[in-house]
């Protein structure tokens, strides 16, 4: 049952974030496109998670990045993973 609660909270959070008006502050001058920087959306995500009883925790290994979304009202947790990469600058 606890897994169902955290998934329901996550869906509510996604809908609330989608309703936000977010602006892209990052600009790629070479390719001419704009992008979201973390500061564009993290404050909204933090407020939404707080209101819904959720906490997001990020961790890294050499190969993977993890986002653990913990239900602060119960034992539910969802973990997202993404491969790590390097950028050639």
TORKE-685940 format. One record per atom (N, C-alpha, C): x, y, z; residue in three letters. Coordinates in pm, whole numbers. Layout:
BEGIN
<node><X>X</X><Y>Y</Y><Z>Z</Z><marti>ALA</marti></node>
...
***
This chain:
BEGIN
<node><X>82</X><Y>-121</Y><Z>0</Z><marti>UNK</marti></node>
<node><X>0</X><Y>0</Y><Z>0</Z><marti>UNK</marti></node>
<node><X>86</X><Y>127</Y><Z>0</Z><marti>UNK</marti></node>
<node><X>199</X><Y>125</Y><Z>70</Z><marti>UNK</marti></node>
<node><X>282</X><Y>247</Y><Z>79</Z><marti>UNK</marti></node>
<node><X>336</X><Y>288</Y><Z>-56</Z><marti>UNK</marti></node>
<node><X>367</X><Y>191</Y><Z>-144</Z><marti>UNK</marti></node>
<node><X>414</X><Y>226</Y><Z>-277</Z><marti>UNK</marti></node>
<node><X>308</X><Y>302</Y><Z>-355</Z><marti>UNK</marti></node>
<node><X>183</X><Y>265</Y><Z>-339</Z><marti>UNK</marti></node>
<node><X>75</X><Y>334</Y><Z>-410</Z><marti>UNK</marti></node>
<node><X>64</X><Y>479</Y><Z>-366</Z><marti>UNK</marti></node>
<node><X>87</X><Y>505</Y><Z>-238</Z><marti>UNK</marti></node>
<node><X>77</X><Y>642</Y><Z>-185</Z><marti>UNK</marti></node>
<node><X>184</X><Y>731</Y><Z>-247</Z><marti>UNK</marti></node>
<node><X>308</X><Y>686</Y><Z>-251</Z><marti>UNK</marti></node>
<node><X>414</X><Y>770</Y><Z>-305</Z><marti>UNK</marti></node>
<node><X>395</X><Y>794</Y><Z>-454</Z><marti>UNK</marti></node>
<node><X>345</X><Y>696</Y><Z>-527</Z><marti>UNK</marti></node>
<node><X>319</X><Y>717</Y><Z>-670</Z><marti>UNK</marti></node>
<node><X>207</X><Y>819</Y><Z>-689</Z><marti>UNK</marti></node>
<node><X>107</X><Y>816</Y><Z>-604</Z><marti>UNK</marti></node>
<node><X>-2</X><Y>913</Y><Z>-613</Z><marti>UNK</marti></node>
<node><X>50</X><Y>1054</Y><Z>-583</Z><marti>UNK</marti></node>
<node><X>135</X><Y>1064</Y><Z>-482</Z><marti>UNK</marti></node>
<node><X>195</X><Y>1194</Y><Z>-449</Z><marti>UNK</marti></node>
<node><X>283</X><Y>1245</Y><Z>-563</Z><marti>UNK</marti></node>
<node><X>361</X><Y>1154</Y><Z>-623</Z><marti>UNK</marti></node>
<node><X>448</X><Y>1194</Y><Z>-734</Z><marti>UNK</marti></node>
<node><X>365</X><Y>1246</Y><Z>-851</Z><marti>UNK</marti></node>
<node><X>255</X><Y>1181</Y><Z>-880</Z><marti>UNK</marti></node>
<node><X>170</X><Y>1226</Y><Z>-991</Z><marti>UNK</marti></node>
<node><X>112</X><Y>1364</Y><Z>-961</Z><marti>UNK</marti></node>
<node><X>69</X><Y>1386</Y><Z>-838</Z><marti>UNK</marti></node>
<node><X>18</X><Y>1519</Y><Z>-799</Z><marti>UNK</marti></node>
<node><X>128</X><Y>1624</Y><Z>-814</Z><marti>UNK</marti></node>
<node><X>249</X><Y>1590</Y><Z>-774</Z><marti>UNK</marti></node>
<node><X>361</X><Y>1683</Y><Z>-786</Z><marti>UNK</marti></node>
<node><X>388</X><Y>1718</Y><Z>-932</Z><marti>UNK</marti></node>
<node><X>383</X><Y>1618</Y><Z>-1019</Z><marti>UNK</marti></node>
<node><X>406</X><Y>1642</Y><Z>-1162</Z><marti>UNK</marti></node>
<node><X>302</X><Y>1737</Y><Z>-1220</Z><marti>UNK</marti></node>
<node><X>176</X><Y>1717</Y><Z>-1182</Z><marti>UNK</marti></node>
<node><X>69</X><Y>1804</Y><Z>-1233</Z><marti>UNK</marti></node>
<node><X>87</X><Y>1946</Y><Z>-1180</Z><marti>UNK</marti></node>
<node><X>121</X><Y>1959</Y><Z>-1051</Z><marti>UNK</marti></node>
<node><X>141</X><Y>2092</Y><Z>-994</Z><marti>UNK</marti></node>
<node><X>258</X><Y>2164</Y><Z>-1061</Z><marti>UNK</marti></node>
<node><X>367</X><Y>2092</Y><Z>-1087</Z><marti>UNK</marti></node>
<node><X>482</X><Y>2154</Y><Z>-1153</Z><marti>UNK</marti></node>
<node><X>447</X><Y>2195</Y><Z>-1296</Z><marti>UNK</marti></node>
<node><X>369</X><Y>2114</Y><Z>-1363</Z><marti>UNK</marti></node>
<node><X>327</X><Y>2144</Y><Z>-1500</Z><marti>UNK</marti></node>
<node><X>245</X><Y>2273</Y><Z>-1506</Z><marti>UNK</marti></node>
<node><X>174</X><Y>2303</Y><Z>-1400</Z><marti>UNK</marti></node>
<node><X>91</X><Y>2425</Y><Z>-1395</Z><marti>UNK</marti></node>
<node><X>173</X><Y>2550</Y><Z>-1367</Z><marti>UNK</marti></node>
<node><X>299</X><Y>2534</Y><Z>-1326</Z><marti>UNK</marti></node>
<node><X>386</X><Y>2647</Y><Z>-1297</Z><marti>UNK</marti></node>
<node><X>431</X><Y>2714</Y><Z>-1427</Z><marti>UNK</marti></node>
<node><X>451</X><Y>2843</Y><Z>-1421</Z><marti>UNK</marti></node>
<node><X>512</X><Y>2914</Y><Z>-1532</Z><marti>UNK</marti></node>
<node><X>660</X><Y>2922</Y><Z>-1505</Z><marti>UNK</marti></node>
<node><X>737</X><Y>2843</Y><Z>-1576</Z><marti>UNK</marti></node>
<node><X>882</X><Y>2840</Y><Z>-1557</Z><marti>UNK</marti></node>
<node><X>951</X><Y>2904</Y><Z>-1676</Z><marti>UNK</marti></node>
<node><X>1057</X><Y>2976</Y><Z>-1646</Z><marti>UNK</marti></node>
<node><X>1132</X><Y>3043</Y><Z>-1752</Z><marti>UNK</marti></node>
<node><X>1270</X><Y>2980</Y><Z>-1766</Z><marti>UNK</marti></node>
<node><X>1315</X><Y>2966</Y><Z>-1889</Z><marti>UNK</marti></node>
<node><X>1447</X><Y>2912</Y><Z>-1918</Z><marti>UNK</marti></node>
<node><X>1549</X><Y>3025</Y><Z>-1906</Z><marti>UNK</marti></node>
<node><X>1641</X><Y>3012</Y><Z>-1811</Z><marti>UNK</marti></node>
<node><X>1741</X><Y>3118</Y><Z>-1795</Z><marti>UNK</marti></node>
<node><X>1874</X><Y>3083</Y><Z>-1861</Z><marti>UNK</marti></node>
<node><X>1893</X><Y>2958</Y><Z>-1898</Z><marti>UNK</marti></node>
<node><X>2017</X><Y>2918</Y><Z>-1964</Z><marti>UNK</marti></node>
<node><X>2011</X><Y>2949</Y><Z>-2112</Z><marti>UNK</marti></node>
<node><X>2125</X><Y>2995</Y><Z>-2165</Z><marti>UNK</marti></node>
<node><X>2131</X><Y>3028</Y><Z>-2308</Z><marti>UNK</marti></node>
<node><X>2259</X><Y>2970</Y><Z>-2367</Z><marti>UNK</marti></node>
<node><X>2246</X><Y>2895</Y><Z>-2474</Z><marti>UNK</marti></node>
<node><X>2360</X><Y>2845</Y><Z>-2548</Z><marti>UNK</marti></node>
<node><X>2385</X><Y>2943</Y><Z>-2662</Z><marti>UNK</marti></node>
<node><X>2491</X><Y>3021</Y><Z>-2649</Z><marti>UNK</marti></node>
<node><X>2520</X><Y>3126</Y><Z>-2747</Z><marti>UNK</marti></node>
<node><X>2568</X><Y>3070</Y><Z>-2880</Z><marti>UNK</marti></node>
<node><X>2626</X><Y>2952</Y><Z>-2879</Z><marti>UNK</marti></node>
<node><X>2681</X><Y>2894</Y><Z>-3002</Z><marti>UNK</marti></node>
<node><X>2572</X><Y>2832</Y><Z>-3088</Z><marti>UNK</marti></node>
<node><X>2482</X><Y>2754</Y><Z>-3025</Z><marti>UNK</marti></node>
<node><X>2377</X><Y>2685</Y><Z>-3101</Z><marti>UNK</marti></node>
<node><X>2245</X><Y>2763</Y><Z>-3101</Z><marti>UNK</marti></node>
<node><X>2235</X><Y>2867</Y><Z>-3017</Z><marti>UNK</marti></node>
<node><X>2119</X><Y>2956</Y><Z>-3020</Z><marti>UNK</marti></node>
<node><X>1993</X><Y>2900</Y><Z>-2957</Z><marti>UNK</marti></node>
<node><X>2006</X><Y>2818</Y><Z>-2851</Z><marti>UNK</marti></node>
<node><X>1886</X><Y>2768</Y><Z>-2785</Z><marti>UNK</marti></node>
<node><X>1890</X><Y>2803</Y><Z>-2637</Z><marti>UNK</marti></node>
<node><X>1774</X><Y>2800</Y><Z>-2575</Z><marti>UNK</marti></node>
<node><X>1760</X><Y>2824</Y><Z>-2432</Z><marti>UNK</marti></node>
<node><X>1728</X><Y>2693</Y><Z>-2362</Z><marti>UNK</marti></node>
<node><X>1764</X><Y>2685</Y><Z>-2233</Z><marti>UNK</marti></node>
<node><X>1740</X><Y>2563</Y><Z>-2158</Z><marti>UNK</marti></node>
<node><X>1713</X><Y>2598</Y><Z>-2012</Z><marti>UNK</marti></node>
<node><X>1652</X><Y>2501</Y><Z>-1941</Z><marti>UNK</marti></node>
<node><X>1626</X><Y>2518</Y><Z>-1799</Z><marti>UNK</marti></node>
<node><X>1754</X><Y>2491</Y><Z>-1721</Z><marti>UNK</marti></node>
<node><X>1784</X><Y>2578</Y><Z>-1627</Z><marti>UNK</marti></node>
<node><X>1888</X><Y>2554</Y><Z>-1529</Z><marti>UNK</marti></node>
<node><X>1820</X><Y>2506</Y><Z>-1401</Z><marti>UNK</marti></node>
<node><X>1894</X><Y>2440</Y><Z>-1315</Z><marti>UNK</marti></node>
<node><X>1834</X><Y>2388</Y><Z>-1192</Z><marti>UNK</marti></node>
<node><X>1763</X><Y>2496</Y><Z>-1113</Z><marti>UNK</marti></node>
<node><X>1819</X><Y>2615</Y><Z>-1109</Z><marti>UNK</marti></node>
<node><X>1758</X><Y>2724</Y><Z>-1033</Z><marti>UNK</marti></node>
<node><X>1624</X><Y>2769</Y><Z>-1091</Z><marti>UNK</marti></node>
<node><X>1593</X><Y>2728</Y><Z>-1213</Z><marti>UNK</marti></node>
<node><X>1465</X><Y>2764</Y><Z>-1276</Z><marti>UNK</marti></node>
<node><X>1349</X><Y>2683</Y><Z>-1220</Z><marti>UNK</marti></node>
<node><X>1376</X><Y>2561</Y><Z>-1175</Z><marti>UNK</marti></node>
<node><X>1264</X><Y>2476</Y><Z>-1132</Z><marti>UNK</marti></node>
<node><X>1280</X><Y>2411</Y><Z>-994</Z><marti>UNK</marti></node>
<node><X>1401</X><Y>2402</Y><Z>-940</Z><marti>UNK</marti></node>
<node><X>1419</X><Y>2336</Y><Z>-811</Z><marti>UNK</marti></node>
<node><X>1341</X><Y>2404</Y><Z>-698</Z><marti>UNK</marti></node>
<node><X>1337</X><Y>2538</Y><Z>-689</Z><marti>UNK</marti></node>
<node><X>1255</X><Y>2598</Y><Z>-583</Z><marti>UNK</marti></node>
<node><X>1108</X><Y>2557</Y><Z>-590</Z><marti>UNK</marti></node>
<node><X>1052</X><Y>2549</Y><Z>-710</Z><marti>UNK</marti></node>
<node><X>913</X><Y>2505</Y><Z>-724</Z><marti>UNK</marti></node>
<node><X>897</X><Y>2359</Y><Z>-684</Z><marti>UNK</marti></node>
<node><X>990</X><Y>2275</Y><Z>-725</Z><marti>UNK</marti></node>
<node><X>984</X><Y>2133</Y><Z>-689</Z><marti>UNK</marti></node>
<node><X>993</X><Y>2117</Y><Z>-538</Z><marti>UNK</marti></node>
<node><X>1083</X><Y>2191</Y><Z>-473</Z><marti>UNK</marti></node>
<node><X>1098</X><Y>2181</Y><Z>-328</Z><marti>UNK</marti></node>
<node><X>969</X><Y>2221</Y><Z>-255</Z><marti>UNK</marti></node>
<node><X>905</X><Y>2327</Y><Z>-300</Z><marti>UNK</marti></node>
<node><X>780</X><Y>2370</Y><Z>-237</Z><marti>UNK</marti></node>
<node><X>670</X><Y>2266</Y><Z>-256</Z><marti>UNK</marti></node>
<node><X>658</X><Y>2213</Y><Z>-377</Z><marti>UNK</marti></node>
<node><X>555</X><Y>2112</Y><Z>-407</Z><marti>UNK</marti></node>
<node><X>581</X><Y>1986</Y><Z>-324</Z><marti>UNK</marti></node>
<node><X>705</X><Y>1939</Y><Z>-322</Z><marti>UNK</marti></node>
<node><X>738</X><Y>1819</Y><Z>-243</Z><marti>UNK</marti></node>
<node><X>706</X><Y>1843</Y><Z>-95</Z><marti>UNK</marti></node>
<node><X>741</X><Y>1958</Y><Z>-43</Z><marti>UNK</marti></node>
<node><X>713</X><Y>1989</Y><Z>97</Z><marti>UNK</marti></node>
<node><X>563</X><Y>1985</Y><Z>125</Z><marti>UNK</marti></node>
<node><X>485</X><Y>2046</Y><Z>38</Z><marti>UNK</marti></node>
<node><X>339</X><Y>2049</Y><Z>56</Z><marti>UNK</marti></node>
<node><X>277</X><Y>1910</Y><Z>50</Z><marti>UNK</marti></node>
<node><X>334</X><Y>1821</Y><Z>-31</Z><marti>UNK</marti></node>
<node><X>277</X><Y>1687</Y><Z>-50</Z><marti>UNK</marti></node>
<node><X>337</X><Y>1582</Y><Z>43</Z><marti>UNK</marti></node>
<node><X>438</X><Y>1619</Y><Z>122</Z><marti>UNK</marti></node>
<node><X>500</X><Y>1522</Y><Z>211</Z><marti>UNK</marti></node>
<node><X>598</X><Y>1430</Y><Z>141</Z><marti>UNK</marti></node>
<node><X>687</X><Y>1491</Y><Z>63</Z><marti>UNK</marti></node>
<node><X>788</X><Y>1415</Y><Z>-11</Z><marti>UNK</marti></node>
<node><X>923</X><Y>1482</Y><Z>6</Z><marti>UNK</marti></node>
<node><X>1030</X><Y>1404</Y><Z>-11</Z><marti>UNK</marti></node>
<node><X>1165</X><Y>1458</Y><Z>-5</Z><marti>UNK</marti></node>
<node><X>1247</X><Y>1393</Y><Z>-115</Z><marti>UNK</marti></node>
<node><X>1317</X><Y>1473</Y><Z>-194</Z><marti>UNK</marti></node>
<node><X>1404</X><Y>1422</Y><Z>-300</Z><marti>UNK</marti></node>
<node><X>1549</X><Y>1426</Y><Z>-256</Z><marti>UNK</marti></node>
<node><X>1618</X><Y>1313</Y><Z>-271</Z><marti>UNK</marti></node>
<node><X>1759</X><Y>1304</Y><Z>-232</Z><marti>UNK</marti></node>
<node><X>1839</X><Y>1254</Y><Z>-352</Z><marti>UNK</marti></node>
<node><X>1945</X><Y>1326</Y><Z>-388</Z><marti>UNK</marti></node>
<node><X>2028</X><Y>1292</Y><Z>-503</Z><marti>UNK</marti></node>
<node><X>2158</X><Y>1230</Y><Z>-453</Z><marti>UNK</marti></node>
<node><X>2203</X><Y>1126</Y><Z>-524</Z><marti>UNK</marti></node>
<node><X>2334</X><Y>1067</Y><Z>-495</Z><marti>UNK</marti></node>
<node><X>2395</X><Y>1021</Y><Z>-627</Z><marti>UNK</marti></node>
<node><X>2527</X><Y>1000</Y><Z>-625</Z><marti>UNK</marti></node>
<node><X>2601</X><Y>967</Y><Z>-746</Z><marti>UNK</marti></node>
<node><X>2700</X><Y>855</Y><Z>-720</Z><marti>UNK</marti></node>
<node><X>2725</X><Y>777</Y><Z>-822</Z><marti>UNK</marti></node>
<node><X>2841</X><Y>689</Y><Z>-826</Z><marti>UNK</marti></node>
<node><X>2917</X><Y>727</Y><Z>-953</Z><marti>UNK</marti></node>
<node><X>3023</X><Y>658</Y><Z>-983</Z><marti>UNK</marti></node>
<node><X>3098</X><Y>689</Y><Z>-1105</Z><marti>UNK</marti></node>
<node><X>3015</X><Y>663</Y><Z>-1230</Z><marti>UNK</marti></node>
<node><X>2921</X><Y>570</Y><Z>-1221</Z><marti>UNK</marti></node>
<node><X>2844</X><Y>529</Y><Z>-1339</Z><marti>UNK</marti></node>
<node><X>2700</X><Y>579</Y><Z>-1343</Z><marti>UNK</marti></node>
<node><X>2640</X><Y>604</Y><Z>-1226</Z><marti>UNK</marti></node>
<node><X>2498</X><Y>637</Y><Z>-1221</Z><marti>UNK</marti></node>
<node><X>2469</X><Y>754</Y><Z>-1129</Z><marti>UNK</marti></node>
<node><X>2366</X><Y>831</Y><Z>-1165</Z><marti>UNK</marti></node>
<node><X>2309</X><Y>932</Y><Z>-1076</Z><marti>UNK</marti></node>
<node><X>2175</X><Y>878</Y><Z>-1029</Z><marti>UNK</marti></node>
<node><X>2142</X><Y>903</Y><Z>-902</Z><marti>UNK</marti></node>
<node><X>2018</X><Y>853</Y><Z>-843</Z><marti>UNK</marti></node>
<node><X>1936</X><Y>968</Y><Z>-788</Z><marti>UNK</marti></node>
<node><X>1806</X><Y>961</Y><Z>-806</Z><marti>UNK</marti></node>
<node><X>1712</X><Y>1048</Y><Z>-737</Z><marti>UNK</marti></node>
<node><X>1619</X><Y>957</Y><Z>-658</Z><marti>UNK</marti></node>
<node><X>1626</X><Y>967</Y><Z>-526</Z><marti>UNK</marti></node>
<node><X>1538</X><Y>890</Y><Z>-438</Z><marti>UNK</marti></node>
<node><X>1428</X><Y>985</Y><Z>-391</Z><marti>UNK</marti></node>
<node><X>1304</X><Y>954</Y><Z>-421</Z><marti>UNK</marti></node>
<node><X>1190</X><Y>1035</Y><Z>-378</Z><marti>UNK</marti></node>
<node><X>1124</X><Y>959</Y><Z>-263</Z><marti>UNK</marti></node>
<node><X>1140</X><Y>1011</Y><Z>-142</Z><marti>UNK</marti></node>
<node><X>1093</X><Y>946</Y><Z>-21</Z><marti>UNK</marti></node>
<node><X>963</X><Y>1009</Y><Z>26</Z><marti>UNK</marti></node>
<node><X>868</X><Y>926</Y><Z>63</Z><marti>UNK</marti></node>
<node><X>744</X><Y>971</Y><Z>126</Z><marti>UNK</marti></node>
<node><X>778</X><Y>1006</Y><Z>271</Z><marti>UNK</marti></node>
<node><X>760</X><Y>1130</Y><Z>312</Z><marti>UNK</marti></node>
<node><X>792</X><Y>1169</Y><Z>450</Z><marti>UNK</marti></node>
<node><X>682</X><Y>1134</Y><Z>548</Z><marti>UNK</marti></node>
<node><X>570</X><Y>1085</Y><Z>498</Z><marti>UNK</marti></node>
<node><X>460</X><Y>1045</Y><Z>585</Z><marti>UNK</marti></node>
<node><X>454</X><Y>894</Y><Z>603</Z><marti>UNK</marti></node>
<node><X>537</X><Y>820</Y><Z>532</Z><marti>UNK</marti></node>
<node><X>533</X><Y>674</Y><Z>537</Z><marti>UNK</marti></node>
<node><X>657</X><Y>614</Y><Z>475</Z><marti>UNK</marti></node>
<node><X>658</X><Y>482</Y><Z>456</Z><marti>UNK</marti></node>
<node><X>779</X><Y>414</Y><Z>409</Z><marti>UNK</marti></node>
<node><X>801</X><Y>412</Y><Z>258</Z><marti>UNK</marti></node>
<node><X>713</X><Y>469</Y><Z>179</Z><marti>UNK</marti></node>
<node><X>725</X><Y>461</Y><Z>33</Z><marti>UNK</marti></node>
<node><X>845</X><Y>538</Y><Z>-22</Z><marti>UNK</marti></node>
<node><X>907</X><Y>482</Y><Z>-125</Z><marti>UNK</marti></node>
<node><X>1022</X><Y>546</Y><Z>-189</Z><marti>UNK</marti></node>
<node><X>1026</X><Y>503</Y><Z>-336</Z><marti>UNK</marti></node>
<node><X>1060</X><Y>597</Y><Z>-423</Z><marti>UNK</marti></node>
<node><X>1079</X><Y>571</Y><Z>-566</Z><marti>UNK</marti></node>
<node><X>1221</X><Y>614</Y><Z>-599</Z><marti>UNK</marti></node>
<node><X>1294</X><Y>532</Y><Z>-674</Z><marti>UNK</marti></node>
<node><X>1430</X><Y>567</Y><Z>-714</Z><marti>UNK</marti></node>
<node><X>1439</X><Y>575</Y><Z>-866</Z><marti>UNK</marti></node>
<node><X>1492</X><Y>686</Y><Z>-913</Z><marti>UNK</marti></node>
<node><X>1517</X><Y>708</Y><Z>-1055</Z><marti>UNK</marti></node>
<node><X>1668</X><Y>702</Y><Z>-1075</Z><marti>UNK</marti></node>
<node><X>1712</X><Y>644</Y><Z>-1186</Z><marti>UNK</marti></node>
<node><X>1855</X><Y>638</Y><Z>-1216</Z><marti>UNK</marti></node>
<node><X>1881</X><Y>696</Y><Z>-1355</Z><marti>UNK</marti></node>
<node><X>2001</X><Y>749</Y><Z>-1372</Z><marti>UNK</marti></node>
<node><X>2045</X><Y>801</Y><Z>-1501</Z><marti>UNK</marti></node>
<node><X>2193</X><Y>775</Y><Z>-1514</Z><marti>UNK</marti></node>
<node><X>2239</X><Y>734</Y><Z>-1633</Z><marti>UNK</marti></node>
<node><X>2382</X><Y>712</Y><Z>-1650</Z><marti>UNK</marti></node>
<node><X>2460</X><Y>843</Y><Z>-1638</Z><marti>UNK</marti></node>
<node><X>2578</X><Y>834</Y><Z>-1583</Z><marti>UNK</marti></node>
<node><X>2667</X><Y>950</Y><Z>-1572</Z><marti>UNK</marti></node>
<node><X>2746</X><Y>960</Y><Z>-1702</Z><marti>UNK</marti></node>
<node><X>2787</X><Y>1082</Y><Z>-1733</Z><marti>UNK</marti></node>
<node><X>2864</X><Y>1105</Y><Z>-1854</Z><marti>UNK</marti></node>
<node><X>2965</X><Y>1215</Y><Z>-1826</Z><marti>UNK</marti></node>
<node><X>3055</X><Y>1231</Y><Z>-1916</Z><marti>UNK</marti></node>
<node><X>3151</X><Y>1341</Y><Z>-1905</Z><marti>UNK</marti></node>
<node><X>3129</X><Y>1434</Y><Z>-2025</Z><marti>UNK</marti></node>
<node><X>3162</X><Y>1558</Y><Z>-2005</Z><marti>UNK</marti></node>
<node><X>3149</X><Y>1656</Y><Z>-2112</Z><marti>UNK</marti></node>
<node><X>3288</X><Y>1696</Y><Z>-2160</Z><marti>UNK</marti></node>
<node><X>3305</X><Y>1694</Y><Z>-2289</Z><marti>UNK</marti></node>
<node><X>3431</X><Y>1741</Y><Z>-2348</Z><marti>UNK</marti></node>
<node><X>3418</X><Y>1891</Y><Z>-2371</Z><marti>UNK</marti></node>
<node><X>3494</X><Y>1967</Y><Z>-2296</Z><marti>UNK</marti></node>
<node><X>3484</X><Y>2113</Y><Z>-2305</Z><marti>UNK</marti></node>
<node><X>3601</X><Y>2169</Y><Z>-2384</Z><marti>UNK</marti></node>
***
